[in-house]
Amino acid sequence: MDYYQVPAAEACGEMIVKGSRFIASIHRASDITRAEAIIMNIRQEHPRASHTCWAYIAGPPDTTAKGMSDDGEPKGTAGRPMLALLEGSGIGETVGTVTRYFGGIKLGTGGLMRAYTSTLKETLSSVQLKSIEQMSQTFLTFPYPYCKAIEQYLETHHCTIDVRSFATDIVFEVSIPKRKEQDLLYQLKQISKGQILIQTK
């Protein structure tokens, strides 16, 4: 998977089911910290809501960084089916929430599952998407004399240096296009005359 789709903008939707109000939102979240911050913000926006259930895929569609919560609803009626819906969409870096204001009529486990998934599904179908390139997170450790050459090579080949550390050696934390990873790492070894240590997350 060289490219995958992510939300290009936030999306919201709402349904009323037997008096209960279900409000869904879709946001982009590239990591767990961002996903958790979004969920917290949604909770703060709806302090009087009965429940805010959620699910996220915090990375490419095949990432293991996933989470879900029923937030007090009967187990398996919200978080799990919401996550399954996100997984089935093939969209990455996504957090979906559904906030419920109880309307006085109990829906039962089947009714709850349908209400949560239907609200999220409708909102997910309306979200604008964009394609991004899958990146590999890599640590590069090398002696100081090679800094300029390695930095120029990375920038020329559309790699992002996320973190720079300077100690006995230089350490770069780099995002490298996954489809070019093997070729780029080979060239870095050539540039450094084999004096570079490469560690991939």
LUMKELO-978884 format. One record per atom (N, C-alpha, C): residue number from 0; residue in one letter; x, y, z. Coordinates in pm, whole numbers, always signed. Example, Ala and Ser with C-alpha at 12.3 -4.5 7.8 and 13.67 -1.06 7.14 Angstrom:
k 0&r a&X +1319&Y -569&Z +780
k 0&r a&X +1230&Y -450&Z +780
k 0&r a&X +1320&Y -330&Z +780
k 1&r s&X +1285&Y -225&Z +708
k 1&r s&X +1367&Y -106&Z +714
k 1&r s&X +1290&Y +3&Z +787
This chain:
k 0&r m&X +85&Y -119&Z +0
k 0&r m&X +0&Y +0&Z +0
k 0&r m&X +89&Y +125&Z +0
k 1&r d&X +103&Y +189&Z -116
k 1&r d&X +188&Y +307&Z -126
k 1&r d&X +113&Y +435&Z -87
k 2&r y&X -17&Y +438&Z -117
k 2&r y&X -100&Y +554&Z -85
k 2&r y&X -227&Y +506&Z -16
k 3&r y&X -284&Y +591&Z +66
k 3&r y&X -414&Y +561&Z +126
k 3&r y&X -491&Y +690&Z +147
k 4&r q&X -620&Y +676&Z +170
k 4&r q&X -706&Y +793&Z +183
k 4&r q&X -726&Y +831&Z +330
k 5&r v&X -736&Y +962&Z +352
k 5&r v&X -762&Y +1016&Z +485
k 5&r v&X -867&Y +1126&Z +472
k 6&r p&X -935&Y +1162&Z +581
k 6&r p&X -1030&Y +1274&Z +573
k 6&r p&X -958&Y +1404&Z +537
k 7&r a&X -1013&Y +1476&Z +441
k 7&r a&X -957&Y +1605&Z +403
k 7&r a&X -1016&Y +1718&Z +486
k 8&r a&X -1129&Y +1692&Z +548
k 8&r a&X -1196&Y +1792&Z +632
k 8&r a&X -1286&Y +1719&Z +731
k 9&r e&X -1327&Y +1791&Z +833
k 9&r e&X -1418&Y +1733&Z +931
k 9&r e&X -1557&Y +1715&Z +868
k 10&r a&X -1631&Y +1620&Z +921
k 10&r a&X -1769&Y +1598&Z +875
k 10&r a&X -1856&Y +1568&Z +996
k 11&r c&X -1981&Y +1612&Z +991
k 11&r c&X -2075&Y +1589&Z +1100
k 11&r c&X -2208&Y +1541&Z +1044
k 12&r g&X -2281&Y +1468&Z +1126
k 12&r g&X -2413&Y +1420&Z +1086
k 12&r g&X -2498&Y +1396&Z +1209
k 13&r e&X -2628&Y +1383&Z +1189
k 13&r e&X -2719&Y +1369&Z +1303
k 13&r e&X -2839&Y +1285&Z +1264
k 14&r m&X -2886&Y +1203&Z +1359
k 14&r m&X -3008&Y +1125&Z +1341
k 14&r m&X -3089&Y +1128&Z +1470
k 15&r i&X -3220&Y +1121&Z +1456
k 15&r i&X -3310&Y +1107&Z +1571
k 15&r i&X -3372&Y +968&Z +1564
k 16&r v&X -3355&Y +889&Z +1669
k 16&r v&X -3409&Y +754&Z +1673
k 16&r v&X -3492&Y +740&Z +1801
k 17&r k&X -3624&Y +731&Z +1786
k 17&r k&X -3716&Y +716&Z +1899
k 17&r k&X -3687&Y +818&Z +2009
k 18&r g&X -3667&Y +940&Z +1968
k 18&r g&X -3647&Y +1049&Z +2062
k 18&r g&X -3504&Y +1073&Z +2104
k 19&r s&X -3415&Y +975&Z +2084
k 19&r s&X -3274&Y +994&Z +2116
k 19&r s&X -3203&Y +1063&Z +2000
k 20&r r&X -3119&Y +1157&Z +2034
k 20&r r&X -3045&Y +1233&Z +1933
k 20&r r&X -2903&Y +1177&Z +1924
k 21&r f&X -2863&Y +1136&Z +1804
k 21&r f&X -2730&Y +1082&Z +1779
k 21&r f&X -2654&Y +1180&Z +1688
k 22&r i&X -2540&Y +1227&Z +1736
k 22&r i&X -2459&Y +1325&Z +1662
k 22&r i&X -2323&Y +1264&Z +1632
k 23&r a&X -2293&Y +1248&Z +1504
k 23&r a&X -2166&Y +1185&Z +1463
k 23&r a&X -2068&Y +1289&Z +1412
k 24&r s&X -1940&Y +1258&Z +1428
k 24&r s&X -1835&Y +1342&Z +1371
k 24&r s&X -1721&Y +1254&Z +1321
k 25&r i&X -1659&Y +1300&Z +1214
k 25&r i&X -1540&Y +1235&Z +1158
k 25&r i&X -1428&Y +1338&Z +1155
k 26&r h&X -1313&Y +1302&Z +1209
k 26&r h&X -1196&Y +1389&Z +1208
k 26&r h&X -1074&Y +1309&Z +1163
k 27&r r&X -973&Y +1380&Z +1120
k 27&r r&X -846&Y +1315&Z +1088
k 27&r r&X -758&Y +1310&Z +1212
k 28&r a&X -697&Y +1195&Z +1237
k 28&r a&X -607&Y +1178&Z +1351
k 28&r a&X -491&Y +1089&Z +1308
k 29&r s&X -373&Y +1146&Z +1295
k 29&r s&X -259&Y +1070&Z +1245
k 29&r s&X -190&Y +987&Z +1353
k 30&r d&X -223&Y +1013&Z +1481
k 30&r d&X -165&Y +933&Z +1588
k 30&r d&X -263&Y +926&Z +1705
k 31&r i&X -232&Y +842&Z +1803
k 31&r i&X -323&Y +818&Z +1915
k 31&r i&X -342&Y +945&Z +1998
k 32&r t&X -236&Y +1021&Z +2018
k 32&r t&X -246&Y +1144&Z +2097
k 32&r t&X -348&Y +1240&Z +2036
k 33&r r&X -342&Y +1255&Z +1904
k 33&r r&X -437&Y +1343&Z +1835
k 33&r r&X -579&Y +1287&Z +1845
k 34&r a&X -594&Y +1156&Z +1829
k 34&r a&X -727&Y +1095&Z +1837
k 34&r a&X -789&Y +1118&Z +1975
k 35&r e&X -709&Y +1098&Z +2079
k 35&r e&X -760&Y +1116&Z +2215
k 35&r e&X -796&Y +1262&Z +2243
k 36&r a&X -719&Y +1354&Z +2186
k 36&r a&X -749&Y +1497&Z +2204
k 36&r a&X -882&Y +1534&Z +2138
k 37&r i&X -906&Y +1477&Z +2020
k 37&r i&X -1033&Y +1503&Z +1949
k 37&r i&X -1150&Y +1451&Z +2031
k 38&r i&X -1137&Y +1330&Z +2083
k 38&r i&X -1244&Y +1270&Z +2164
k 38&r i&X -1273&Y +1356&Z +2287
k 39&r m&X -1168&Y +1404&Z +2351
k 39&r m&X -1185&Y +1490&Z +2468
k 39&r m&X -1258&Y +1619&Z +2432
k 40&r n&X -1223&Y +1676&Z +2317
k 40&r n&X -1289&Y +1799&Z +2273
k 40&r n&X -1437&Y +1777&Z +2247
k 41&r i&X -1470&Y +1663&Z +2186
k 41&r i&X -1611&Y +1631&Z +2159
k 41&r i&X -1687&Y +1618&Z +2291
k 42&r r&X -1628&Y +1553&Z +2388
k 42&r r&X -1692&Y +1540&Z +2520
k 42&r r&X -1718&Y +1677&Z +2582
k 43&r q&X -1621&Y +1766&Z +2568
k 43&r q&X -1635&Y +1900&Z +2626
k 43&r q&X -1743&Y +1981&Z +2554
k 44&r e&X -1762&Y +1954&Z +2425
k 44&r e&X -1866&Y +2022&Z +2349
k 44&r e&X -2006&Y +1975&Z +2389
k 45&r h&X -2014&Y +1854&Z +2446
k 45&r h&X -2145&Y +1796&Z +2481
k 45&r h&X -2143&Y +1749&Z +2627
k 46&r p&X -2128&Y +1841&Z +2721
k 46&r p&X -2114&Y +1800&Z +2862
k 46&r p&X -2239&Y +1733&Z +2920
k 47&r r&X -2355&Y +1756&Z +2859
k 47&r r&X -2479&Y +1698&Z +2912
k 47&r r&X -2525&Y +1574&Z +2835
k 48&r a&X -2444&Y +1529&Z +2742
k 48&r a&X -2480&Y +1411&Z +2664
k 48&r a&X -2479&Y +1286&Z +2751
k 49&r s&X -2561&Y +1189&Z +2714
k 49&r s&X -2566&Y +1062&Z +2788
k 49&r s&X -2441&Y +978&Z +2763
k 50&r h&X -2395&Y +976&Z +2638
k 50&r h&X -2279&Y +895&Z +2600
k 50&r h&X -2208&Y +962&Z +2482
k 51&r t&X -2077&Y +946&Z +2478
k 51&r t&X -1999&Y +977&Z +2357
k 51&r t&X -1915&Y +854&Z +2326
k 52&r c&X -1960&Y +777&Z +2230
k 52&r c&X -1890&Y +654&Z +2190
k 52&r c&X -1795&Y +687&Z +2075
k 53&r w&X -1689&Y +610&Z +2064
k 53&r w&X -1589&Y +645&Z +1963
k 53&r w&X -1510&Y +524&Z +1915
k 54&r a&X -1443&Y +546&Z +1802
k 54&r a&X -1350&Y +448&Z +1746
k 54&r a&X -1249&Y +525&Z +1662
k 55&r y&X -1127&Y +474&Z +1656
k 55&r y&X -1027&Y +542&Z +1573
k 55&r y&X -930&Y +443&Z +1510
k 56&r i&X -873&Y +486&Z +1398
k 56&r i&X -761&Y +421&Z +1331
k 56&r i&X -654&Y +528&Z +1318
k 57&r a&X -555&Y +525&Z +1406
k 57&r a&X -458&Y +634&Z +1416
k 57&r a&X -333&Y +605&Z +1334
k 58&r g&X -351&Y +600&Z +1203
k 58&r g&X -241&Y +571&Z +1112
k 58&r g&X -297&Y +514&Z +983
k 59&r p&X -213&Y +448&Z +903
k 59&r p&X -262&Y +384&Z +781
k 59&r p&X -370&Y +281&Z +813
k 60&r p&X -451&Y +242&Z +715
k 60&r p&X -559&Y +147&Z +742
k 60&r p&X -514&Y +17&Z +807
k 61&r d&X -389&Y -26&Z +781
k 61&r d&X -341&Y -152&Z +837
k 61&r d&X -265&Y -136&Z +969
k 62&r t&X -271&Y -18&Z +1029
k 62&r t&X -201&Y +4&Z +1155
k 62&r t&X -264&Y -77&Z +1268
k 63&r t&X -185&Y -100&Z +1372
k 63&r t&X -239&Y -164&Z +1493
k 63&r t&X -283&Y -58&Z +1595
k 64&r a&X -261&Y +69&Z +1564
k 64&r a&X -298&Y +178&Z +1655
k 64&r a&X -447&Y +209&Z +1639
k 65&r k&X -529&Y +125&Z +1700
k 65&r k&X -674&Y +139&Z +1691
k 65&r k&X -734&Y +140&Z +1831
k 66&r g&X -850&Y +202&Z +1844
k 66&r g&X -917&Y +205&Z +1973
k 66&r g&X -1066&Y +221&Z +1957
k 67&r m&X -1140&Y +197&Z +2067
k 67&r m&X -1286&Y +208&Z +2062
k 67&r m&X -1340&Y +215&Z +2203
k 68&r s&X -1462&Y +264&Z +2219
k 68&r s&X -1527&Y +268&Z +2350
k 68&r s&X -1678&Y +273&Z +2334
k 69&r d&X -1747&Y +197&Z +2421
k 69&r d&X -1894&Y +202&Z +2428
k 69&r d&X -1941&Y +313&Z +2522
k 70&r d&X -1850&Y +370&Z +2601
k 70&r d&X -1880&Y +480&Z +2692
k 70&r d&X -2007&Y +457&Z +2774
k 71&r g&X -2018&Y +340&Z +2833
k 71&r g&X -2131&Y +314&Z +2922
k 71&r g&X -2251&Y +249&Z +2856
k 72&r e&X -2255&Y +244&Z +2725
k 72&r e&X -2362&Y +171&Z +2657
k 72&r e&X -2335&Y +20&Z +2675
k 73&r p&X -2435&Y -65&Z +2656
k 73&r p&X -2411&Y -210&Z +2667
k 73&r p&X -2294&Y -255&Z +2580
k 74&r k&X -2213&Y -343&Z +2635
k 74&r k&X -2090&Y -385&Z +2568
k 74&r k&X -2116&Y -435&Z +2426
k 75&r g&X -2037&Y -382&Z +2332
k 75&r g&X -2045&Y -428&Z +2194
k 75&r g&X -2150&Y -360&Z +2109
k 76&r t&X -2223&Y -262&Z +2166
k 76&r t&X -2331&Y -199&Z +2088
k 76&r t&X -2286&Y -74&Z +2014
k 77&r a&X -2167&Y -22&Z +2043
k 77&r a&X -2125&Y +104&Z +1980
k 77&r a&X -1980&Y +99&Z +1932
k 78&r g&X -1886&Y +92&Z +2024
k 78&r g&X -1744&Y +101&Z +1987
k 78&r g&X -1700&Y -2&Z +1886
k 79&r r&X -1730&Y -129&Z +1911
k 79&r r&X -1687&Y -236&Z +1821
k 79&r r&X -1747&Y -223&Z +1681
k 80&r p&X -1879&Y -205&Z +1666
k 80&r p&X -1933&Y -189&Z +1531
k 80&r p&X -1887&Y -60&Z +1463
k 81&r m&X -1861&Y +45&Z +1540
k 81&r m&X -1809&Y +168&Z +1481
k 81&r m&X -1669&Y +146&Z +1426
k 82&r l&X -1585&Y +74&Z +1502
k 82&r l&X -1450&Y +45&Z +1454
k 82&r l&X -1455&Y -44&Z +1330
k 83&r a&X -1544&Y -142&Z +1329
k 83&r a&X -1559&Y -230&Z +1213
k 83&r a&X -1598&Y -149&Z +1089
k 84&r l&X -1681&Y -48&Z +1109
k 84&r l&X -1722&Y +38&Z +998
k 84&r l&X -1603&Y +117&Z +944
k 85&r l&X -1521&Y +171&Z +1033
k 85&r l&X -1402&Y +245&Z +989
k 85&r l&X -1305&Y +152&Z +917
k 86&r e&X -1285&Y +32&Z +971
k 86&r e&X -1194&Y -64&Z +908
k 86&r e&X -1243&Y -102&Z +769
k 87&r g&X -1373&Y -121&Z +755
k 87&r g&X -1429&Y -159&Z +626
k 87&r g&X -1423&Y -49&Z +522
k 88&r s&X -1408&Y +75&Z +567
k 88&r s&X -1405&Y +188&Z +473
k 88&r s&X -1272&Y +198&Z +399
k 89&r g&X -1165&Y +140&Z +457
k 89&r g&X -1033&Y +151&Z +397
k 89&r g&X -968&Y +287&Z +416
k 90&r i&X -1028&Y +371&Z +499
k 90&r i&X -975&Y +506&Z +524
k 90&r i&X -884&Y +501&Z +646
k 91&r g&X -772&Y +570&Z +639
k 91&r g&X -679&Y +576&Z +751
k 91&r g&X -686&Y +708&Z +825
k 92&r e&X -613&Y +714&Z +936
k 92&r e&X -599&Y +837&Z +1016
k 92&r e&X -736&Y +899&Z +1048
k 93&r t&X -826&Y +816&Z +1098
k 93&r t&X -964&Y +858&Z +1116
k 93&r t&X -1012&Y +832&Z +1258
k 94&r v&X -1081&Y +930&Z +1316
k 94&r v&X -1149&Y +909&Z +1443
k 94&r v&X -1296&Y +944&Z +1423
k 95&r g&X -1382&Y +851&Z +1463
k 95&r g&X -1526&Y +873&Z +1452
k 95&r g&X -1589&Y +872&Z +1590
k 96&r t&X -1674&Y +969&Z +1616
k 96&r t&X -1745&Y +974&Z +1744
k 96&r t&X -1895&Y +981&Z +1717
k 97&r v&X -1973&Y +926&Z +1808
k 97&r v&X -2118&Y +942&Z +1805
k 97&r v&X -2164&Y +976&Z +1946
k 98&r t&X -2220&Y +1094&Z +1961
k 98&r t&X -2269&Y +1141&Z +2090
k 98&r t&X -2421&Y +1119&Z +2096
k 99&r r&X -2467&Y +1067&Z +2209
k 99&r r&X -2610&Y +1038&Z +2223
k 99&r r&X -2671&Y +1120&Z +2337
k 100&r y&X -2783&Y +1184&Z +2305
k 100&r y&X -2869&Y +1245&Z +2406
k 100&r y&X -2991&Y +1155&Z +2420
k 101&r f&X -3005&Y +1093&Z +2535
k 101&r f&X -3112&Y +994&Z +2557
k 101&r f&X -3250&Y +1060&Z +2549
k 102&r g&X -3339&Y +996&Z +2473
k 102&r g&X -3471&Y +1053&Z +2451
k 102&r g&X -3582&Y +992&Z +2533
k 103&r g&X -3547&Y +901&Z +2625
k 103&r g&X -3648&Y +846&Z +2714
k 103&r g&X -3698&Y +708&Z +2677
k 104&r i&X -3664&Y +660&Z +2557
k 104&r i&X -3709&Y +527&Z +2514
k 104&r i&X -3586&Y +439&Z +2493
k 105&r k&X -3582&Y +324&Z +2560
k 105&r k&X -3471&Y +232&Z +2543
k 105&r k&X -3478&Y +165&Z +2406
k 106&r l&X -3363&Y +149&Z +2342
k 106&r l&X -3359&Y +96&Z +2206
k 106&r l&X -3324&Y -52&Z +2199
k 107&r g&X -3274&Y -108&Z +2308
k 107&r g&X -3229&Y -247&Z +2305
k 107&r g&X -3093&Y -256&Z +2238
k 108&r t&X -3025&Y -369&Z +2255
k 108&r t&X -2889&Y -381&Z +2202
k 108&r t&X -2886&Y -372&Z +2049
k 109&r g&X -2981&Y -438&Z +1983
k 109&r g&X -2984&Y -431&Z +1837
k 109&r g&X -3016&Y -291&Z +1787
k 110&r g&X -3108&Y -224&Z +1853
k 110&r g&X -3144&Y -89&Z +1814
k 110&r g&X -3030&Y +9&Z +1835
k 111&r l&X -2958&Y -9&Z +1946
k 111&r l&X -2842&Y +78&Z +1972
k 111&r l&X -2735&Y +59&Z +1866
k 112&r m&X -2706&Y -66&Z +1834
k 112&r m&X -2603&Y -95&Z +1734
k 112&r m&X -2639&Y -31&Z +1600
k 113&r r&X -2765&Y -45&Z +1560
k 113&r r&X -2808&Y +13&Z +1433
k 113&r r&X -2801&Y +165&Z +1436
k 114&r a&X -2840&Y +224&Z +1548
k 114&r a&X -2840&Y +371&Z +1558
k 114&r a&X -2698&Y +427&Z +1551
k 115&r y&X -2606&Y +368&Z +1626
k 115&r y&X -2469&Y +418&Z +1626
k 115&r y&X -2402&Y +399&Z +1490
k 116&r t&X -2416&Y +280&Z +1432
k 116&r t&X -2349&Y +255&Z +1305
k 116&r t&X -2414&Y +333&Z +1191
k 117&r s&X -2546&Y +346&Z +1192
k 117&r s&X -2614&Y +420&Z +1084
k 117&r s&X -2575&Y +567&Z +1085
k 118&r t&X -2567&Y +625&Z +1205
k 118&r t&X -2530&Y +767&Z +1214
k 118&r t&X -2387&Y +788&Z +1166
k 119&r l&X -2297&Y +700&Z +1210
k 119&r l&X -2157&Y +714&Z +1168
k 119&r l&X -2141&Y +685&Z +1019
k 120&r k&X -2211&Y +583&Z +970
k 120&r k&X -2200&Y +546&Z +828
k 120&r k&X -2245&Y +660&Z +738
k 121&r e&X -2355&Y +723&Z +773
k 121&r e&X -2406&Y +834&Z +693
k 121&r e&X -2306&Y +950&Z +691
k 122&r t&X -2246&Y +977&Z +805
k 122&r t&X -2148&Y +1085&Z +813
k 122&r t&X -2021&Y +1049&Z +736
k 123&r l&X -1978&Y +925&Z +749
k 123&r l&X -1858&Y +879&Z +679
k 123&r l&X -1875&Y +888&Z +528
k 124&r s&X -1996&Y +863&Z +481
k 124&r s&X -2020&Y +868&Z +336
k 124&r s&X -2013&Y +1010&Z +280
k 125&r s&X -2024&Y +1109&Z +368
k 125&r s&X -2023&Y +1248&Z +322
k 125&r s&X -1886&Y +1315&Z +336
k 126&r v&X -1791&Y +1247&Z +399
k 126&r v&X -1662&Y +1310&Z +427
k 126&r v&X -1579&Y +1324&Z +299
k 127&r q&X -1513&Y +1437&Z +284
k 127&r q&X -1421&Y +1458&Z +173
k 127&r q&X -1289&Y +1387&Z +203
k 128&r l&X -1232&Y +1323&Z +102
k 128&r l&X -1110&Y +1245&Z +122
k 128&r l&X -996&Y +1297&Z +35
k 129&r k&X -875&Y +1266&Z +78
k 129&r k&X -758&Y +1293&Z -5
k 129&r k&X -660&Y +1177&Z +13
k 130&r s&X -575&Y +1156&Z -87
k 130&r s&X -477&Y +1048&Z -82
k 130&r s&X -343&Y +1102&Z -31
k 131&r i&X -280&Y +1025&Z +57
k 131&r i&X -146&Y +1061&Z +103
k 131&r i&X -54&Y +940&Z +87
k 132&r e&X +73&Y +968&Z +80
k 132&r e&X +171&Y +861&Z +62
k 132&r e&X +206&Y +799&Z +196
k 133&r q&X +214&Y +667&Z +200
k 133&r q&X +251&Y +600&Z +324
k 133&r q&X +400&Y +619&Z +349
k 134&r m&X +432&Y +657&Z +472
k 134&r m&X +569&Y +686&Z +510
k 134&r m&X +619&Y +585&Z +612
k 135&r s&X +750&Y +565&Z +612
k 135&r s&X +815&Y +478&Z +710
k 135&r s&X +896&Y +565&Z +805
k 136&r q&X +880&Y +543&Z +936
k 136&r q&X +955&Y +619&Z +1036
k 136&r q&X +1089&Y +550&Z +1061
k 137&r t&X +1197&Y +624&Z +1039
k 137&r t&X +1331&Y +567&Z +1045
k 137&r t&X +1425&Y +656&Z +1125
k 138&r f&X +1511&Y +593&Z +1206
k 138&r f&X +1614&Y +665&Z +1280
k 138&r f&X +1748&Y +646&Z +1208
k 139&r l&X +1816&Y +756&Z +1181
k 139&r l&X +1946&Y +754&Z +1115
k 139&r l&X +2050&Y +810&Z +1212
k 140&r t&X +2153&Y +733&Z +1241
k 140&r t&X +2262&Y +778&Z +1328
k 140&r t&X +2391&Y +776&Z +1248
k 141&r f&X +2463&Y +889&Z +1246
k 141&r f&X +2581&Y +899&Z +1160
k 141&r f&X +2677&Y +1005&Z +1214
k 142&r p&X +2806&Y +1000&Z +1173
k 142&r p&X +2905&Y +1097&Z +1217
k 142&r p&X +2879&Y +1237&Z +1157
k 143&r y&X +2926&Y +1338&Z +1225
k 143&r y&X +2904&Y +1477&Z +1185
k 143&r y&X +2948&Y +1511&Z +1042
k 144&r p&X +3061&Y +1459&Z +993
k 144&r p&X +3106&Y +1500&Z +859
k 144&r p&X +3005&Y +1472&Z +747
k 145&r y&X +2910&Y +1381&Z +770
k 145&r y&X +2815&Y +1345&Z +664
k 145&r y&X +2682&Y +1420&Z +675
k 146&r c&X +2673&Y +1510&Z +770
k 146&r c&X +2545&Y +1576&Z +798
k 146&r c&X +2490&Y +1650&Z +677
k 147&r k&X +2569&Y +1736&Z +617
k 147&r k&X +2520&Y +1818&Z +507
k 147&r k&X +2477&Y +1733&Z +388
k 148&r a&X +2558&Y +1634&Z +353
k 148&r a&X +2526&Y +1550&Z +237
k 148&r a&X +2399&Y +1469&Z +260
k 149&r i&X +2384&Y +1414&Z +380
k 149&r i&X +2265&Y +1335&Z +412
k 149&r i&X +2141&Y +1423&Z +416
k 150&r e&X +2153&Y +1540&Z +477
k 150&r e&X +2041&Y +1632&Z +486
k 150&r e&X +1993&Y +1674&Z +347
k 151&r q&X +2087&Y +1708&Z +259
k 151&r q&X +2051&Y +1748&Z +123
k 151&r q&X +1986&Y +1633&Z +46
k 152&r y&X +2040&Y +1513&Z +64
k 152&r y&X +1984&Y +1397&Z -6
k 152&r y&X +1840&Y +1371&Z +38
k 153&r l&X +1815&Y +1377&Z +168
k 153&r l&X +1680&Y +1353&Z +220
k 153&r l&X +1581&Y +1457&Z +167
k 154&r e&X +1620&Y +1582&Z +170
k 154&r e&X +1530&Y +1688&Z +124
k 154&r e&X +1502&Y +1676&Z -26
k 155&r t&X +1604&Y +1640&Z -103
k 155&r t&X +1587&Y +1625&Z -247
k 155&r t&X +1491&Y +1512&Z -282
k 156&r h&X +1486&Y +1409&Z -197
k 156&r h&X +1404&Y +1291&Z -226
k 156&r h&X +1276&Y +1288&Z -142
k 157&r h&X +1229&Y +1406&Z -103
k 157&r h&X +1097&Y +1422&Z -40
k 157&r h&X +1083&Y +1345&Z +91
k 158&r c&X +1192&Y +1338&Z +166
k 158&r c&X +1187&Y +1282&Z +301
k 158&r c&X +1179&Y +1397&Z +401
k 159&r t&X +1110&Y +1375&Z +510
k 159&r t&X +1094&Y +1478&Z +612
k 159&r t&X +1177&Y +1444&Z +735
k 160&r i&X +1261&Y +1537&Z +776
k 160&r i&X +1338&Y +1519&Z +899
k 160&r i&X +1251&Y +1573&Z +1013
k 161&r d&X +1195&Y +1482&Z +1091
k 161&r d&X +1100&Y +1521&Z +1196
k 161&r d&X +1171&Y +1568&Z +1322
k 162&r v&X +1283&Y +1502&Z +1355
k 162&r v&X +1357&Y +1536&Z +1478
k 162&r v&X +1506&Y +1529&Z +1447
k 163&r r&X +1580&Y +1629&Z +1496
k 163&r r&X +1726&Y +1629&Z +1486
k 163&r r&X +1786&Y +1628&Z +1626
k 164&r s&X +1880&Y +1537&Z +1651
k 164&r s&X +1948&Y +1530&Z +1781
k 164&r s&X +2098&Y +1531&Z +1757
k 165&r f&X +2169&Y +1608&Z +1840
k 165&r f&X +2313&Y +1622&Z +1823
k 165&r f&X +2384&Y +1584&Z +1952
k 166&r a&X +2457&Y +1474&Z +1948
k 166&r a&X +2534&Y +1428&Z +2064
k 166&r a&X +2670&Y +1382&Z +2013
k 167&r t&X +2714&Y +1262&Z +2054
k 167&r t&X +2840&Y +1209&Z +2001
k 167&r t&X +2830&Y +1194&Z +1850
k 168&r d&X +2716&Y +1144&Z +1804
k 168&r d&X +2682&Y +1139&Z +1662
k 168&r d&X +2552&Y +1217&Z +1641
k 169&r i&X +2516&Y +1234&Z +1515
k 169&r i&X +2389&Y +1299&Z +1482
k 169&r i&X +2282&Y +1191&Z +1466
k 170&r v&X +2163&Y +1220&Z +1515
k 170&r v&X +2049&Y +1129&Z +1498
k 170&r v&X +1935&Y +1207&Z +1434
k 171&r f&X +1889&Y +1158&Z +1320
k 171&r f&X +1771&Y +1213&Z +1255
k 171&r f&X +1657&Y +1113&Z +1267
k 172&r e&X +1540&Y +1161&Z +1305
k 172&r e&X +1419&Y +1080&Z +1292
k 172&r e&X +1351&Y +1127&Z +1164
k 173&r v&X +1335&Y +1036&Z +1069
k 173&r v&X +1297&Y +1074&Z +933
k 173&r v&X +1173&Y +998&Z +886
k 174&r s&X +1087&Y +1068&Z +813
k 174&r s&X +974&Y +1004&Z +744
k 174&r s&X +1015&Y +983&Z +599
k 175&r i&X +1020&Y +856&Z +558
k 175&r i&X +1066&Y +819&Z +424
k 175&r i&X +951&Y +754&Z +347
k 176&r p&X +928&Y +795&Z +221
k 176&r p&X +824&Y +729&Z +141
k 176&r p&X +847&Y +579&Z +136
k 177&r k&X +747&Y +502&Z +176
k 177&r k&X +764&Y +357&Z +189
k 177&r k&X +799&Y +291&Z +56
k 178&r r&X +744&Y +343&Z -54
k 178&r r&X +768&Y +281&Z -184
k 178&r r&X +913&Y +299&Z -231
k 179&r k&X +984&Y +396&Z -172
k 179&r k&X +1123&Y +422&Z -211
k 179&r k&X +1221&Y +381&Z -103
k 180&r e&X +1171&Y +322&Z +3
k 180&r e&X +1251&Y +303&Z +124
k 180&r e&X +1382&Y +229&Z +99
k 181&r q&X +1377&Y +115&Z +34
k 181&r q&X +1497&Y +33&Z +16
k 181&r q&X +1604&Y +106&Z -66
k 182&r d&X +1562&Y +171&Z -174
k 182&r d&X +1658&Y +244&Z -258
k 182&r d&X +1719&Y +362&Z -182
k 183&r l&X +1637&Y +435&Z -109
k 183&r l&X +1686&Y +552&Z -36
k 183&r l&X +1785&Y +511&Z +73
k 184&r l&X +1753&Y +406&Z +146
k 184&r l&X +1842&Y +362&Z +253
k 184&r l&X +1974&Y +309&Z +197
k 185&r y&X +1968&Y +245&Z +82
k 185&r y&X +2091&Y +199&Z +17
k 185&r y&X +2180&Y +318&Z -19
k 186&r q&X +2120&Y +422&Z -75
k 186&r q&X +2197&Y +539&Z -114
k 186&r q&X +2257&Y +611&Z +7
k 187&r l&X +2183&Y +612&Z +118
k 187&r l&X +2236&Y +674&Z +240
k 187&r l&X +2359&Y +599&Z +291
k 188&r k&X +2359&Y +468&Z +277
k 188&r k&X +2477&Y +389&Z +315
k 188&r k&X +2596&Y +424&Z +226
k 189&r q&X +2567&Y +447&Z +97
k 189&r q&X +2674&Y +483&Z +4
k 189&r q&X +2731&Y +621&Z +39
k 190&r i&X +2642&Y +716&Z +66
k 190&r i&X +2685&Y +852&Z +97
k 190&r i&X +2773&Y +855&Z +222
k 191&r s&X +2736&Y +774&Z +321
k 191&r s&X +2809&Y +774&Z +449
k 191&r s&X +2924&Y +674&Z +452
k 192&r k&X +2948&Y +611&Z +338
k 192&r k&X +3054&Y +509&Z +330
k 192&r k&X +3034&Y +399&Z +436
k 193&r g&X +2907&Y +363&Z +456
k 193&r g&X +2874&Y +256&Z +548
k 193&r g&X +2876&Y +293&Z +695
k 194&r q&X +2892&Y +422&Z +725
k 194&r q&X +2903&Y +463&Z +865
k 194&r q&X +2771&Y +512&Z +923
k 195&r i&X +2661&Y +477&Z +861
k 195&r i&X +2530&Y +517&Z +911
k 195&r i&X +2459&Y +397&Z +973
k 196&r l&X +2396&Y +419&Z +1087
k 196&r l&X +2315&Y +316&Z +1152
k 196&r l&X +2168&Y +347&Z +1123
k 197&r i&X +2098&Y +249&Z +1067
k 197&r i&X +1958&Y +268&Z +1027
k 197&r i&X +1869&Y +179&Z +1112
k 198&r q&X +1771&Y +241&Z +1177
k 198&r q&X +1674&Y +168&Z +1259
k 198&r q&X +1534&Y +212&Z +1217
k 199&r t&X +1454&Y +116&Z +1174
k 199&r t&X +1318&Y +145&Z +1128
k 199&r t&X +1218&Y +102&Z +1233
k 200&r k&X +1120&Y +189&Z +1260
k 200&r k&X +1016&Y +157&Z +1358
k 200&r k&X +933&Y +40&Z +1309
